[in-house]
Amino acid sequence: MKIAMLAPEFLPNWGGAGTYSILLARELSKDDEIHVFTTLRDGGHHSHKKEIEEYFKGRVNVHVLSTAKDRFFYNAIYQLNVARKLPPLLKIEKFDIIHSNHAHMPDLGLKLRQFQENSVTTVHTTFSSQYTGIVDSKSSISTLDGSERMVKFGYPFLRIMENFYLNKCTNLIYVSDFIQKEAQKILKQGNQKQQIIRNGVDTEHFKHSQPNDHDRVDIMFCGRLLALKGLGTLMEAFAKVHKENPNTHLTLVGGGDIELWKGIALGHGLPESALNFTGQVSYEQMPSIMAKSDIFVLPSMNESMPLALLEAMACGRPCVASNVGGIPEIINNGETGYLVKPRDSNTLAEKLGILSKDSELRRNLGSKARQHVEKEFSMKDMVKETREMFLSVANGEIT
């Protein structure tokens, strides 16, 4: 097949949809001709077209449509460039499939122009679920990231655009049961072809590493530093855990306003020595970062099918996460990790405290978590099912 992937979030990677697109392009390029239409973003490695192509060993054709200097407005510019530059190229290249991801809506301009092609859209999230999570965080405006503010205050407009966009999509992949139900609230026509294909993990890249044997217990969070991710709850909970057990340490991996969240942590009485903000870390570095941790925590207000959680479980790390969105589809409470109510800092602290004191419990939960991911969330299965759907669309079996 000849596949065009519209990926405004790609390399250098900074989010779940980006990781998904990278893995899909890498694996599909082994059998198919892949063209990725993306943006260039400053950030060290992979901030140039040649570097991105070298990352894929020359197997992926990279087309740069725009540059990105922020986490929100860049997407509108990208959408305009897709609508302006792609139609002539699509007619010449004769792609079998055009793949996009929502909530980026990268081909929104094409749908506004009524441009008809074989398209498949993977739905990772919806603006309604993001908005609900941001509101549920009960965070002040000062603690919201710029992208969160745009979703919160621009939600009426974004919801209208999302409603139009999803109802123009003809073939939909959902990463979880939860996100399918969210999309069903928006879809009106009822003639979309839909399939649930859950996110998968490269279990050869994220290996089951042995637990650490030092006295210090390292708790790790991975994700963008957002109020939506429940960081306020995490700081409050970890302050309780650290007070009871000074040997605990919290590492936060991800881009965002580090000084803001460091200040909030210190405001809860945490010593700076108990915290480590790494900033953005590349996909290649993540397994070694995970290996240094003992416990993974994700206290989000809303999630669809978080890859970071799956990656931590693949590394054999016990996880404590919010009982929201698609997370209950990943964690079997008490067997492969713990589920807690969002914004419940007391229960979050309790579960983190229990794990921090019991290395054998950490080992048992982590081992079961690894087995669960190997069985239910294989990257190979995800790619195989996605390619099968692409083939069915290209052959006219799904329209």
C-alpha positions in Angstrom: 0.0 0.0 0.0 0.9 3.6 -0.4 -0.1 5.5 2.8 -0.1 9.2 3.6 0.1 9.9 7.3 -0.9 13.3 8.5 1.0 13.8 11.7 1.4 17.4 13.1 2.7 15.8 16.3 5.7 13.6 15.3 9.4 14.0 15.9 10.8 15.3 18.2 8.2 13.3 20.1 6.3 15.0 23.0 2.9 13.2 23.3 1.0 10.0 23.0 -0.4 10.7 19.5 3.1 11.4 18.4 4.4 8.1 19.7 1.5 6.3 18.1 2.3 7.9 14.7 6.0 7.1 15.0 5.5 3.5 15.8 2.9 3.1 13.1 5.1 4.7 10.5 8.1 2.6 11.6 6.3 -0.7 11.5 4.2 -0.1 8.4 7.2 1.0 6.4 8.6 -2.5 6.6 5.9 -3.6 4.0 4.3 -0.4 2.7 5.4 2.9 1.1 4.9 5.5 3.9 4.7 9.3 3.4 4.5 11.4 6.6 3.3 15.0 6.3 4.4 16.8 9.4 5.8 19.9 11.1 9.3 20.7 12.2 9.7 21.6 15.9 12.8 22.9 17.6 14.1 20.5 20.2 17.5 19.0 19.6 17.5 15.8 17.6 15.0 15.2 14.8 14.2 18.9 14.3 15.2 18.7 10.6 13.8 16.7 7.7 17.0 14.8 7.1 17.3 13.8 10.8 13.7 12.4 10.8 14.3 10.4 7.6 17.6 9.0 9.1 15.7 8.0 12.2 13.6 5.7 10.0 16.7 4.5 8.1 15.4 6.1 4.9 12.2 3.9 4.8 9.8 6.8 5.4 9.3 9.8 3.1 9.0 13.0 5.1 7.2 16.0 3.8 7.4 19.2 5.9 4.3 21.4 5.7 5.0 23.9 8.5 7.0 24.7 11.6 5.8 24.6 15.2 6.8 26.9 18.1 3.8 26.2 20.4 1.5 23.4 21.5 -1.8 24.7 20.1 -1.9 27.3 17.4 0.7 25.4 15.2 -2.1 22.9 14.4 -4.3 25.5 12.7 -1.5 26.5 10.5 -0.8 22.9 9.7 -4.5 22.3 8.8 -4.4 25.2 6.4 -1.3 23.9 4.7 -2.8 20.4 4.4 -5.9 21.9 2.7 -3.7 24.1 0.4 -0.8 21.9 -0.5 -2.1 18.3 -0.4 -5.0 18.1 -2.9 -2.7 18.5 -6.0 -0.2 16.1 -4.6 -2.8 13.5 -3.6 -4.1 13.4 -7.2 -0.6 12.8 -8.5 0.6 10.3 -5.9 -2.6 8.2 -5.8 -2.3 7.2 -2.1 -4.3 4.1 -1.1 -4.9 5.5 2.4 -4.8 8.9 4.1 -4.4 8.4 7.9 -5.0 11.1 10.5 -5.4 11.4 14.3 -8.0 13.2 16.3 -8.1 15.5 18.3 -5.6 17.1 15.9 -8.2 17.1 13.0 -5.2 17.5 10.6 -7.4 17.0 7.5 -10.1 19.3 8.7 -9.4 21.6 5.7 -9.8 18.8 3.3 -13.2 17.9 4.7 -14.2 21.5 4.5 -13.3 21.4 0.8 -15.3 18.2 0.4 -12.1 16.4 -0.8 -12.9 12.7 -1.0 -10.2 10.1 -0.5 -9.9 6.8 1.3 -9.3 8.1 4.8 -8.9 6.4 8.2 -8.9 8.5 11.4 -7.7 7.2 14.8 -9.5 8.9 17.6 -7.2 9.3 20.6 -9.3 11.8 22.5 -12.2 14.3 22.2 -12.4 17.9 23.1 -15.3 17.1 25.4 -13.3 14.6 27.4 -10.4 17.1 27.6 -12.7 19.9 28.7 -14.3 17.8 31.4 -10.9 16.7 32.7 -9.6 20.3 32.8 -12.8 21.5 34.7 -12.7 18.5 37.0 -9.1 19.4 38.0 -10.5 22.5 39.7 -7.3 24.3 38.9 -6.8 28.0 38.8 -6.1 29.7 35.5 -2.5 30.4 36.6 -1.8 26.6 36.9 -3.3 25.8 33.5 -1.0 25.2 30.5 -1.6 27.5 27.5 -3.2 24.6 25.5 -5.5 23.8 28.5 -6.6 27.4 28.6 -7.4 27.3 24.9 -9.5 24.2 25.3 -11.3 25.6 28.3 -12.2 29.0 26.8 -12.4 27.9 23.2 -14.5 24.8 23.9 -17.8 26.0 22.3 -16.0 26.7 19.0 -13.9 23.5 19.2 -16.9 21.4 19.9 -18.6 22.7 16.8 -15.6 21.9 14.7 -15.2 18.5 16.3 -18.8 17.7 15.6 -18.4 18.6 11.9 -15.1 16.8 11.6 -16.1 13.5 13.2 -19.3 13.3 11.2 -17.3 13.7 8.0 -15.0 10.8 8.9 -15.9 7.6 7.2 -13.6 5.1 8.8 -12.8 5.4 12.5 -10.3 3.6 14.8 -10.8 4.0 18.6 -8.0 3.4 21.0 -10.3 2.3 23.8 -14.0 1.4 24.6 -14.2 4.7 26.6 -13.2 6.9 23.6 -15.7 5.1 21.4 -18.5 5.9 23.8 -17.3 9.5 23.9 -17.4 9.7 20.1 -20.8 8.1 19.9 -22.2 11.2 21.7 -21.0 13.3 18.8 -21.7 11.1 15.7 -25.0 11.6 14.1 -25.1 9.9 10.7 -24.6 6.4 12.0 -22.9 5.3 8.7 -19.3 5.4 9.9 -17.3 2.2 9.9 -15.7 1.8 13.3 -13.2 -0.5 15.0 -11.6 -0.5 18.4 -7.8 -1.1 18.1 -6.2 -0.5 21.5 -2.7 1.1 21.7 0.1 -1.3 21.8 3.6 -1.3 23.4 6.9 -2.4 21.9 7.7 -5.0 24.5 11.1 -5.6 23.1 12.0 -1.9 23.5 10.3 -1.7 27.0 11.8 -4.8 28.6 10.9 -6.2 32.0 13.8 -4.8 34.1 14.7 -6.0 37.5 13.6 -4.0 40.6 16.1 -1.7 42.1 17.9 -2.9 45.2 18.7 0.4 46.8 16.9 1.8 49.9 15.4 4.8 48.1 12.0 4.2 46.5 11.6 6.1 43.2 8.1 7.1 42.2 7.8 8.2 38.5 5.2 10.2 36.6 5.5 10.5 32.8 3.4 12.9 30.8 3.0 16.6 29.9 3.0 18.8 33.0 -0.6 19.6 33.0 -3.4 20.2 35.5 -5.4 17.7 33.5 -2.8 15.1 34.5 -3.7 15.5 38.2 -0.3 17.0 39.1 -1.9 19.1 41.9 -3.3 15.9 43.5 0.1 14.2 43.0 2.0 16.9 44.8 -0.4 16.8 47.7 -0.3 13.0 47.9 3.5 12.7 47.6 4.0 15.3 50.4 2.1 12.9 52.7 4.1 9.9 51.4 7.4 11.6 51.8 6.6 12.8 55.3 5.9 9.2 56.4 8.8 7.8 54.4 11.7 10.2 53.7 13.4 7.6 51.5 10.8 8.2 48.7 11.7 10.3 45.7 9.5 11.7 42.9 10.7 11.9 39.2 8.5 13.8 36.7 9.2 13.2 33.1 7.7 15.5 30.5 7.7 18.9 29.1 5.9 21.9 30.6 6.2 24.6 33.1 8.7 23.0 35.5 9.1 26.0 37.7 5.4 26.3 38.3 5.0 22.7 39.4 8.2 22.8 41.4 6.9 25.8 43.3 3.6 24.0 44.0 5.5 21.0 45.3 7.7 23.1 47.6 4.5 24.8 48.8 3.3 21.5 50.1 6.5 21.3 52.2 8.4 18.9 50.0 12.2 19.4 49.9 13.7 20.1 46.5 16.0 17.1 47.0 13.0 14.8 46.9 12.0 15.9 43.4 13.5 15.5 39.9 12.0 17.2 36.8 13.7 15.8 33.7 11.9 17.8 31.1 11.1 16.1 27.8 12.8 12.7 27.2 13.1 10.9 23.9 11.4 7.6 23.2 14.8 5.9 23.0 15.7 7.0 26.5 12.4 6.1 28.2 13.3 2.4 29.0 16.4 3.4 31.0 14.4 6.1 32.8 11.7 3.6 33.6 14.3 1.1 34.9 15.4 3.6 37.5 11.9 3.8 38.9 10.1 1.5 41.4 6.5 2.7 41.1 4.6 4.5 38.3 1.8 7.0 39.0 -0.7 8.6 36.7 -3.4 10.6 38.7 -5.1 12.1 35.6 -8.5 13.6 35.4 -9.1 11.9 32.1 -7.2 9.5 29.8 -8.2 7.5 26.8 -5.5 4.8 26.5 -2.2 6.2 28.0 0.9 4.8 26.3 3.1 5.9 29.2 1.1 3.7 31.6 1.4 0.7 29.2 5.1 1.3 28.8 5.6 1.3 32.6 3.7 -1.9 33.0 5.7 -3.5 30.2 8.8 -2.6 32.2 7.3 -4.5 35.2 6.5 -1.5 37.3 3.5 -1.5 39.6 1.2 1.4 38.8 -1.3 3.6 40.6 -3.6 5.5 38.3 -7.0 7.3 38.4 -10.1 5.2 37.7 -11.1 7.4 34.7 -11.5 7.1 31.0 -9.8 4.1 29.4 -7.5 3.4 32.4 -9.8 0.7 33.9 -9.4 -1.1 30.6 -5.7 -1.4 31.3 -5.4 -2.0 35.1 -7.1 -4.8 36.9 -7.4 -3.2 40.4 -5.4 -5.1 43.0 -3.9 -7.5 40.4 -1.9 -5.5 37.9 -1.9 -2.2 39.8 -4.2 0.1 41.8 -7.1 2.4 40.7 -8.0 5.4 42.8 -10.6 8.1 42.4 -9.4 11.3 40.7 -8.5 14.2 43.0 -8.4 11.8 46.0 -5.0 12.6 47.4 -5.5 10.6 50.6 -6.2 7.3 48.8 -3.4 8.0 46.3 -1.0 8.6 49.1 -2.2 5.4 50.8 -1.6 3.2 47.8 1.8 4.8 47.0 2.7 4.4 50.7 1.8 0.7 50.7 3.9 0.0 47.6 6.8 2.1 48.8 7.1 -0.1 52.0 6.7 -3.5 50.3 9.2 -4.5 47.7 7.7 -8.0 47.3 4.3 -6.5 46.5 5.9 -4.2 44.0 7.6 -7.2 42.4 4.4 -9.3 42.2 2.2 -6.5 40.8 4.9 -5.5 38.3 5.4 -9.0 37.1 1.6 -9.4 36.5 1.5 -6.0 34.8 4.1 -7.1 32.3 2.3 -10.4 31.6 -1.0 -8.5 31.1 0.6 -6.0 28.6 2.3 -8.8 26.6 -1.1 -10.6 26.3 -3.5 -7.7 25.7 -1.5 -4.7 24.4 1.1 -5.9 21.9 2.3 -3.4 19.4 2.5 -6.1 16.8 -1.2 -6.9 17.2 -2.0 -3.1 17.1 -0.1 -2.6 13.8 -1.5 -5.9 12.3 -5.1 -4.9 13.0 -4.5 -1.4 11.8 -2.9 -2.6 8.5 -5.8 -5.0 8.0 -8.3 -2.1 8.3 -6.2 0.0 5.9 -6.3 -2.8 3.4 -10.0 -3.3 3.7 -10.6 0.5 3.1 -8.2 0.5 0.2 -10.0 -2.5 -1.4 -13.3 -0.8 -0.9 -14.6 -3.2 1.8 -15.1 -0.2 4.1 -16.1 3.2 2.7 
